[in-house]
Amino acid sequence: MNIYIGNPHLCGYPLSKNCSASTIDAEQSVNHEDADHIAYLYLGMGIGFVTGLWVVFCTMLLRRTWAIAYFQIIDKLYDEAYVRVAITWAHLMKKTHDDAT
């Protein structure tokens, strides 16, 4: 019996709490309220994402120097990642070739 202590949603045998239809209906209404809150959460996140995206794009359109600086940073990061991948790939191919001979 001690394993059931602390879980208020359990009912029926071996517990003394009765599982009636009214209890189940009350729990379902709570679940619907939670679903409504989750829907509002997703709606708010979507609106915030779109608003943030538009702020960034409008800033890029209005401030040409910021847009140039942003894309230079992106190009630099891409170039660094490409060089690291190419060097790692070359080391792996050399190691594989040395192990095969």
Residue frames relative to the residue before (quaternion, step in Angstrom):
aa qw qx qy qz dx dy dz
M 1.0000 0.0000 0.0000 0.0000 0.00 0.00 0.00
N 0.6163 0.5828 -0.3525 0.3953 3.59 1.04 -0.67
I 0.6086 0.5779 -0.3648 0.4031 3.60 1.11 -0.51
Y 0.6689 0.5019 -0.2968 0.4611 3.61 1.22 -0.37
I 0.4999 0.6656 -0.4269 0.3533 3.60 1.25 -0.20
G 0.7880 0.3311 -0.2515 0.4541 3.55 -1.00 0.87
N 0.6667 0.4243 -0.3134 0.5265 3.60 1.25 0.02
P 0.2198 -0.8348 0.4899 0.1216 3.61 -0.06 1.25
H 0.6365 0.5590 -0.3361 0.4116 3.63 1.17 -0.31
L 0.5577 0.5935 -0.3992 0.4212 3.61 1.23 -0.08
C 0.0834 0.7796 -0.6174 0.0631 3.54 -1.11 0.76
G 0.6609 0.4941 -0.3812 0.4167 3.55 -1.28 0.30
Y 0.7543 -0.3776 0.2791 0.4588 3.52 -1.38 -0.04
P 0.6235 -0.1570 -0.7650 0.0362 1.82 -1.87 1.62
L 0.5019 0.6562 -0.4312 0.3628 3.60 1.22 0.17
S 0.5249 -0.6438 0.4577 0.3170 3.55 -1.21 0.47
K 0.5468 0.6134 -0.4022 0.4037 3.61 1.22 -0.26
N 0.3483 -0.7550 0.5271 0.1756 3.57 -0.83 1.09
C 0.3087 -0.7254 0.5865 0.1857 3.57 -1.07 0.80
S 0.0685 0.8070 -0.5812 0.0788 3.58 -0.02 1.26
A 0.6630 -0.5070 0.3735 0.4048 3.55 -1.27 0.30
S 0.6273 0.5432 -0.3505 0.4343 3.60 1.04 -0.68
T 0.6294 0.5214 -0.3337 0.4696 3.59 1.05 -0.69
I 0.6585 0.5011 -0.3020 0.4733 3.56 0.96 -0.87
D 0.6446 0.5159 -0.3215 0.4635 3.60 0.98 -0.82
A 0.6449 0.5168 -0.3245 0.4602 3.59 0.99 -0.81
E 0.6583 0.4970 -0.3108 0.4723 3.59 0.98 -0.82
Q 0.6445 0.5153 -0.3276 0.4601 3.60 1.01 -0.73
S 0.6411 0.5066 -0.3386 0.4667 3.60 1.01 -0.71
V 0.6148 0.5220 -0.3446 0.4805 3.60 1.09 -0.65
N 0.6452 0.5153 -0.3228 0.4625 3.59 1.00 -0.79
H 0.6352 0.5155 -0.3328 0.4691 3.61 1.03 -0.70
E 0.6318 0.5171 -0.3335 0.4714 3.58 1.04 -0.74
D 0.6373 0.5140 -0.3276 0.4715 3.58 1.00 -0.77
A 0.6409 0.5212 -0.3226 0.4621 3.58 1.00 -0.79
D 0.6276 0.5229 -0.3362 0.4687 3.60 1.05 -0.71
H 0.6513 0.5100 -0.3146 0.4656 3.58 0.97 -0.83
I 0.6451 0.5111 -0.3195 0.4696 3.58 1.00 -0.78
A 0.6287 0.5264 -0.3357 0.4636 3.58 1.01 -0.77
Y 0.6588 0.4899 -0.3078 0.4809 3.60 0.97 -0.81
L 0.6082 0.5495 -0.3474 0.4555 3.57 1.07 -0.69
Y 0.6838 0.4733 -0.2823 0.4783 3.58 0.87 -0.97
L 0.6256 0.5301 -0.3376 0.4622 3.58 1.02 -0.75
G 0.6706 0.4936 -0.2930 0.4699 3.58 0.91 -0.88
M 0.6450 0.5083 -0.3236 0.4700 3.58 1.00 -0.79
G 0.6531 0.5171 -0.3144 0.4552 3.59 0.97 -0.81
I 0.6575 0.4937 -0.3058 0.4799 3.57 0.94 -0.88
G 0.6555 0.5095 -0.3119 0.4620 3.60 0.94 -0.81
F 0.6459 0.5173 -0.3217 0.4602 3.58 0.98 -0.82
V 0.6750 0.4867 -0.2971 0.4682 3.59 0.86 -0.95
T 0.6485 0.5143 -0.3189 0.4617 3.59 0.95 -0.84
G 0.6669 0.4996 -0.2999 0.4645 3.58 0.91 -0.88
L 0.6398 0.5246 -0.3180 0.4629 3.55 1.01 -0.83
W 0.6714 0.4904 -0.2976 0.4691 3.58 0.93 -0.85
V 0.6129 0.5366 -0.3554 0.4584 3.59 1.04 -0.69
V 0.6605 0.4936 -0.3090 0.4739 3.58 0.92 -0.87
F 0.6905 0.4781 -0.2961 0.4550 3.61 0.81 -0.93
C 0.6534 0.4980 -0.3226 0.4701 3.61 0.96 -0.78
T 0.6192 0.5284 -0.3424 0.4692 3.57 1.05 -0.72
M 0.6556 0.5087 -0.3085 0.4650 3.57 0.98 -0.85
L 0.6653 0.4999 -0.3090 0.4605 3.58 1.02 -0.73
L 0.7351 0.4355 -0.2385 0.4616 3.57 0.95 -0.86
R 0.7606 0.2859 -0.1632 0.5596 3.59 1.05 -0.68
R 0.2528 -0.8177 0.5015 0.1264 3.56 0.07 1.31
T 0.6544 0.5155 -0.3278 0.4457 3.62 0.95 -0.80
W 0.6281 0.5203 -0.3370 0.4704 3.61 1.07 -0.66
A 0.6391 0.5220 -0.3256 0.4616 3.56 0.99 -0.81
I 0.6525 0.5061 -0.3176 0.4661 3.58 0.94 -0.87
A 0.6598 0.5032 -0.3087 0.4649 3.59 0.91 -0.88
Y 0.6372 0.5344 -0.3252 0.4500 3.59 0.97 -0.84
F 0.7204 0.4384 -0.2618 0.4693 3.58 0.79 -0.97
Q 0.5850 0.5416 -0.3796 0.4695 3.61 1.14 -0.43
I 0.6379 0.5126 -0.3255 0.4737 3.58 1.01 -0.78
I 0.6508 0.5099 -0.3160 0.4654 3.59 0.94 -0.87
D 0.6531 0.5085 -0.3126 0.4660 3.60 0.94 -0.84
K 0.6513 0.5129 -0.3167 0.4609 3.57 0.97 -0.83
L 0.6539 0.5041 -0.3124 0.4698 3.60 0.95 -0.84
Y 0.6383 0.5210 -0.3216 0.4665 3.57 1.01 -0.82
D 0.6601 0.5108 -0.3090 0.4559 3.59 0.92 -0.91
E 0.6576 0.5054 -0.3112 0.4641 3.60 0.94 -0.85
A 0.6549 0.5005 -0.3130 0.4719 3.58 0.96 -0.83
Y 0.6439 0.5265 -0.3209 0.4529 3.59 0.98 -0.84
V 0.6610 0.4998 -0.3089 0.4668 3.60 0.92 -0.88
R 0.6543 0.5105 -0.3218 0.4558 3.61 0.93 -0.83
V 0.6533 0.4975 -0.3144 0.4763 3.59 0.97 -0.84
A 0.6610 0.5105 -0.3142 0.4514 3.60 0.90 -0.88
I 0.6632 0.4926 -0.3100 0.4705 3.62 0.94 -0.83
T 0.6525 0.5072 -0.3121 0.4686 3.58 0.94 -0.87
W 0.6486 0.5148 -0.3135 0.4648 3.57 0.95 -0.85
A 0.6500 0.5137 -0.3165 0.4619 3.59 0.96 -0.84
H 0.6469 0.5060 -0.3206 0.4719 3.60 0.98 -0.82
L 0.6605 0.5018 -0.3143 0.4617 3.59 0.93 -0.84
M 0.6590 0.4984 -0.3155 0.4666 3.60 0.94 -0.83
K 0.6418 0.5122 -0.3260 0.4685 3.60 1.01 -0.79
K 0.6580 0.5075 -0.3072 0.4638 3.58 0.97 -0.90
T 0.6523 0.5028 -0.3104 0.4747 3.58 0.99 -0.84
H 0.6564 0.5037 -0.3121 0.4669 3.60 0.97 -0.81
D 0.6626 0.4978 -0.3069 0.4679 3.60 0.99 -0.83
D 0.6585 0.5028 -0.3126 0.4646 3.61 1.02 -0.73
A 0.6496 0.5285 -0.3192 0.4437 3.60 1.09 -0.67
T 0.7294 0.4166 -0.2581 0.4773 3.62 1.06 -0.58
